[in-house]
Amino acid sequence: MTFWQENYSFIKEVYDTRYSKMVEWMDNVEMAIAKVCASKVYTSAEFKREKDNFQSLCKNLERAETKKWLSETLETLMKERTADEQKVESTKLKAVVERHKTLIPKIQDTLVKTECYWKCYSYGDDLIPIFEFIDDLRNKSVREVFSGNSEQTEELIEKQDKVLNQLENKRKMVMDFISKGEKLMEDPNCPKFLDGHVKKLKEAWEDTNEKAQRRKKDLVDNLNSWETFEEQKVECHKQLDGSDAEFELIKKIFDLKEGPEDYTIRMKTAATFRKTIEGIFNTTSEANDCLQKMLPDDKKQELTDQITELKTRMDILKKTDERLVFIDDFNKRLNIFDQNVKEMETWLQDGRKRLDLIKNPPEEMSPEDRVTKSMELQEDLHRKSEFTKKIEEEKDEIFPKAGEKVSSDAKKFIERLKKVRTTLNALIEEASAECAKF
């Protein structure tokens, strides 16, 4: 015991040093635990440094020899020390031992978490090349492309098919990685960032596939639009040629039966042309709209001009409608014209009889009656002359003008009217001569 008392200061210094080292070790362990379990998301290299530091601190976790040495050494040192000093030092050592005892489960729990965290960080590292691959294929599917003809579109489709094939070849690998991440997430110790990694991988994969499929569809639509545009453009011009020719055939027909019949046929034909041409034009225009999305700037106007040309030619549809309205009006006016001429033809027969009756009156007709009937006839002849004048004016409106070709049917109407006028004038002249006798 004399040795311990004689060397108390030296031994106490050694004790204090080992005591401090024990406390410092626990401080470092708690600090390492805090860093390993921090909410901060490290790079895998940063986390590996923290993990390795923590695990190296935990190599001699129980510290049994240190605790035994501190306990025995303190007991020997304090045998001849005051009660107060013994109590202070004993309390300090008990606190360290208790702290160590409490720290052990926390360390063991953290060791388990560290292994889980490391698997998650390694998982994140493994995702880097996958994300690079997905991003590359996504960029290939969204970058702007140009096509000035169907051949260029076919080349673009071949390239996009390669993108789709690459995606399909990697599908199983990506699905396995998603499943691996979801399995890691089943661990209650799994860090929150892993959910973000898995979610990002799913979204990136689905988005890239969706954009790749959409690009393929857009290219196929573009290719089909080239074929549609060329074929329907030609067909539209062909139909417009037919409509132009049909327009030239819409003419006045001076026949009360054939005219309306022809008008009905022309109306149906015009409706068919309009429906066909507008349908083809819309299809061609829609194809152009699709092509415009990928056309180089120097070719956009060229195709637009071709659509404009078709649109301009479609004015024939409006002209045809206007022409048919004109023909319908003509047919109605010709019918009225015919009725008026017939009315005059019938009246002239009656007028002839009335004049003959005046010229050769029956015995019972008095001279006064002859004068009255003669005056009435002259008034009627005057009104019918004015009426015939209006018919003649209408004839000038609806029949061919001077220098224009006159059909045989039109001539018949003209001759009938001429006969009406000749007969009427003769009747007027005869009636005037007869009246002059009174």
MARSEPA-738348 format. One line per 4 residues: number of its first residue (from 1); for each residue z negated, y, x of C-alpha. Coordinates in steps of 0.001 Angstrom, whole numbers, plus 500000, padded with zeros to 6 digits. Layout:
NUM> Z:Y:X | ...
END
This chain:
1> 500000:500000:500000 | 499304:502222:502973 | 503042:502008:503766 | 504005:503302:500307
5> 501496:506114:500482 | 502466:507075:503971 | 506198:507119:503032 | 505779:508410:499454
9> 507987:511478:499868 | 510846:509536:501392 | 510677:506706:498846 | 510310:509195:495966
13> 513423:511003:497174 | 515334:507719:497243 | 514026:506947:493739 | 515032:510339:492404
17> 518492:509950:493918 | 519062:506562:492275 | 517602:507895:489026 | 519996:510867:489128
21> 522927:508550:489894 | 522034:506508:486810 | 521941:509652:484656 | 525146:510957:486216
25> 526861:507618:485547 | 525879:507758:481874 | 527035:511388:481655 | 530382:510361:483150
29> 530668:507413:480778 | 530000:509590:477739 | 532478:512145:479015 | 535079:509383:479550
33> 534406:508049:476029 | 534933:511524:474595 | 538269:511853:476424 | 539486:508389:475486
37> 538588:508903:471826 | 539743:512508:471639 | 542035:513522:468748 | 544466:514889:471323
41> 547660:512842:471677 | 548239:512104:475355 | 551337:511038:477137 | 551044:507389:478062
45> 550567:508355:481735 | 547723:510722:480829 | 546021:508146:478651 | 546367:505498:481346
49> 544464:507739:483749 | 541666:508243:481224 | 541644:504527:480360 | 541521:503430:483990
53> 538734:505935:484715 | 536702:504728:481738 | 537201:501056:482551 | 536277:501589:486199
57> 533011:503233:485078 | 532272:500197:482911 | 532571:497542:485624 | 528807:497130:486058
61> 527910:497882:482517 | 524410:496333:482280 | 523039:498047:485443 | 520301:495403:485474
65> 519535:495638:489200 | 519365:499416:489077 | 517026:499434:486079 | 514821:496725:487696
69> 514631:498586:490998 | 513819:501896:489292 | 511118:500248:487163 | 509442:498350:490023
73> 509707:501223:492476 | 508230:503709:490018 | 505374:501337:489187 | 504451:500981:492880
77> 504857:504700:493611 | 502688:505772:490691 | 499693:503471:491295 | 497692:506091:493146
81> 499189:509123:491389 | 497471:511113:488689 | 497626:509964:485099 | 499641:513007:484054
85> 502214:512431:486778 | 502433:508752:485900 | 503020:509660:482237 | 505772:512194:483034
89> 507684:509882:485338 | 507252:506885:483042 | 508523:508879:480047 | 511574:510044:482000
93> 512479:506497:483042 | 511934:505125:479524 | 514302:507821:478170 | 516984:506797:480639
97> 516550:503111:479833 | 516646:503852:476090 | 519732:506035:476536 | 521418:503212:478453
101> 520463:500717:475780 | 521961:502971:473087 | 525074:503610:475167 | 525958:499921:475677
105> 527298:499281:472088 | 529183:502555:472181 | 530785:501558:475478 | 531678:498102:474184
109> 533160:499593:471002 | 535141:502097:473073 | 536452:499317:475343 | 537868:497624:472230
113> 539340:500922:470988 | 540807:501614:474413 | 542774:498368:474350 | 544050:499188:470852
117> 544927:502732:471877 | 546744:501498:474961 | 548863:499118:472853 | 549754:502068:470629
121> 550653:504297:473555 | 552745:501487:475052 | 554404:501117:471652 | 555229:504833:471762
125> 556751:504445:475222 | 558882:501550:474008 | 560141:503756:471160 | 561625:506372:473506
129> 564863:504479:474322 | 565161:503445:470651 | 564913:507051:469497 | 567451:508048:472161
133> 569841:505370:470877 | 569332:506402:467239 | 569703:510113:468033 | 572909:509449:469954
137> 574487:507577:467029 | 573245:510212:464600 | 574827:512965:466682 | 578105:511036:466715
141> 577944:510877:462914 | 577221:514570:462295 | 579209:516352:464981 | 582214:518272:463702
145> 585483:516363:463779 | 589057:517500:463169 | 592088:515643:461871 | 595560:517071:461545
149> 597220:513886:460261 | 596488:510378:459002 | 596881:508840:462472 | 594080:511001:463851
153> 591885:510059:460892 | 592514:506357:461554 | 591375:506849:465168 | 588204:508581:463951
157> 587540:505709:461517 | 587795:503201:464382 | 585228:505186:466381 | 582906:505434:463385
161> 583208:501687:462788 | 581894:501199:466338 | 578915:503421:465493 | 578214:501339:462366
165> 578547:498107:464353 | 576083:499374:466952 | 573621:500252:464214 | 574007:496835:462636
169> 573521:495099:466001 | 570265:497027:466549 | 569011:496613:463003 | 566851:493537:463665
173> 565313:495085:466771 | 564423:498298:464907 | 563015:496370:461938 | 560915:494280:464332
177> 559580:497444:465973 | 558686:498889:462580 | 556889:495654:461684 | 555100:495684:465051
181> 553918:499244:464424 | 552747:498374:460911 | 550821:495402:462300 | 549146:497608:464902
185> 548193:499996:462098 | 546227:497193:460422 | 543648:497517:463221 | 540884:499875:461989
189> 540734:501333:465502 | 544372:502362:465368 | 544867:506079:466233 | 546386:508371:463623
193> 549412:509240:465746 | 550793:505712:465394 | 551399:506267:461674 | 553504:509284:462654
197> 555494:507215:465163 | 556247:504472:462634 | 557101:506961:459908 | 559369:508905:462259
201> 561127:505686:463315 | 561739:504689:459679 | 563024:508138:458755 | 565239:508409:461834
205> 566708:504951:461226 | 567361:505540:457516 | 568717:509048:458107 | 571072:507884:460852
209> 572362:504988:458762 | 572859:507269:455766 | 574738:509855:457844 | 576829:507176:459555
213> 577832:505684:456187 | 578549:509136:454779 | 580743:509997:457754 | 582644:506725:457279
217> 583110:507521:453581 | 584271:511069:454366 | 586813:509711:456835 | 588086:507079:454389
221> 588343:509788:451716 | 590252:511924:454198 | 592649:509096:455023 | 593239:508386:451333
225> 593733:512104:450740 | 596544:512235:453312 | 598389:509499:451428 | 597598:511052:448051
229> 598622:514537:449166 | 602013:513472:450497 | 602865:511154:447600 | 601601:513377:444785
233> 603168:516500:446289 | 606600:514845:446178 | 605967:513521:442671 | 604817:516947:441473
237> 608043:518549:442733 | 610004:515775:441044 | 608285:516386:437712 | 608782:520151:438086
241> 612481:519562:438683 | 612526:517626:435426 | 610658:520416:433650 | 613128:522993:434998
245> 616029:520899:433705 | 614331:520427:430341 | 613824:524184:430043 | 617574:524714:430328
249> 618106:522301:427423 | 615878:524244:425031 | 618456:526227:423026 | 619119:527531:419551
253> 620635:524933:417281 | 622367:526413:414229 | 621676:523389:412060 | 618871:523446:409542
257> 618065:519747:410061 | 618885:519109:413694 | 617214:522332:414872 | 613663:521463:413720
261> 614131:517837:414787 | 615184:518919:418265 | 612286:521393:418393 | 609800:518609:417578
265> 611228:516418:420350 | 611179:519305:422837 | 607548:520074:421953 | 606503:516489:422665
269> 608488:516462:425899 | 606934:519775:426992 | 603421:518464:426243 | 604147:515325:428271
273> 605467:517348:431205 | 602450:519685:431093 | 599919:516850:431008 | 601707:514939:433786
277> 602323:517939:436037 | 598835:519397:435650 | 597297:515987:436342 | 599406:515441:439458
281> 598802:519013:440642 | 595026:518665:440237 | 595087:515399:442179 | 597169:517010:444934
285> 594930:520090:445027 | 591779:517934:445231 | 593348:515966:448087 | 594032:519258:449876
289> 590410:520355:449315 | 589274:517136:450998 | 591723:517529:453892 | 590729:521167:454459
293> 587229:520029:455521 | 588582:518377:458682 | 591823:520270:459260 | 592179:522290:462452
297> 592361:526011:461714 | 596031:526190:462714 | 596980:523684:459979 | 594842:524905:457086
301> 597314:527557:455900 | 600266:525168:456091 | 598808:522826:453463 | 597463:525689:451370
305> 600976:527180:451244 | 602319:523891:449919 | 599751:523955:447103 | 600625:527597:446403
309> 604308:526650:446158 | 603532:524020:443532 | 601306:526445:441647 | 604087:529034:441586
313> 606611:526507:440317 | 604227:525583:437502 | 605104:528917:435852 | 607904:526912:434228
317> 605273:525368:431930 | 604360:528790:430565 | 608005:529781:430289 | 608705:526568:428373
321> 605845:527257:425958 | 607128:530780:425377 | 610661:529484:424878 | 609465:526934:422322
325> 607583:529629:420412 | 610834:531594:420350 | 612804:528561:419087 | 610210:527865:416388
329> 610528:531458:415209 | 614326:531189:415336 | 614320:528037:413197 | 612190:529767:410584
333> 614418:532855:410576 | 617584:530744:410366 | 616149:528938:407353 | 615383:532254:405644
337> 618848:533509:406632 | 620427:530465:404972 | 618340:530915:401830 | 619361:534565:401587
341> 623058:533745:402028 | 622736:531022:399387 | 621054:533500:397101 | 623988:535899:397528
345> 626537:533131:397045 | 624895:532168:393763 | 624518:535765:392628 | 628194:536545:393355
349> 629197:533786:390981 | 626985:535343:388343 | 628327:538839:389184 | 631881:537589:388760
353> 631057:536299:385299 | 629396:539587:384324 | 632431:541608:385454 | 634835:539280:383676
357> 632751:539699:380545 | 633063:543480:380861 | 636795:543276:381463 | 637382:540816:378614
361> 634570:541528:376207 | 634029:539485:373070 | 634845:541187:369756 | 631205:541833:368917
365> 630579:543908:372179 | 630732:547598:371434 | 632186:550138:373850 | 628703:551484:374458
369> 627482:548020:375497 | 630413:547720:377897 | 629463:551035:379539 | 625801:550026:379792
373> 626573:546610:381261 | 629077:548164:383631 | 626492:550642:384935 | 623858:547884:385282
377> 626348:545762:387236 | 627146:548617:389590 | 623424:549195:390236 | 622928:545482:390956
381> 626001:545475:393211 | 624530:548394:395158 | 621185:546597:395602 | 622940:543381:396657
385> 625040:545325:399132 | 621833:546682:400727 | 620343:543209:400683 | 623480:541801:402358
389> 623285:544575:404928 | 619814:543323:405918 | 621183:539801:406168 | 623911:541134:408460
393> 621311:542885:410593 | 619357:539641:410860 | 622598:537894:411832 | 622975:540347:414710
397> 619415:539535:415802 | 619476:535748:415820 | 623138:534833:416343 | 625032:534989:419671
401> 625907:538470:420865 | 629375:539658:421714 | 630786:537750:424651 | 628402:534807:424197
405> 629578:531361:423218 | 629377:530686:419492 | 628900:527096:418385 | 630856:525625:415472
409> 627634:525400:413418 | 626895:529077:414063 | 630455:529971:413067 | 629910:528292:409718
413> 626960:530557:408949 | 628891:533622:410134 | 631902:532725:408029 | 629740:532208:404963
417> 628204:535649:405446 | 631614:537212:406003 | 632829:535607:402793 | 629779:536965:400970
421> 630479:540454:402277 | 634239:540240:401468 | 633585:538889:397980 | 630859:541470:397375
425> 633056:544384:398521 | 635927:543176:396347 | 633593:542869:393396 | 632228:546391:394016
429> 635757:547799:394238 | 636857:545969:391081 | 633761:547039:389176 | 634246:550671:390228
433> 637846:550595:389074 | 636847:549108:385748 | 634114:551697:385208 | 636553:554482:385963
437> 638477:553525:382827 | 635588:554582:380603
END
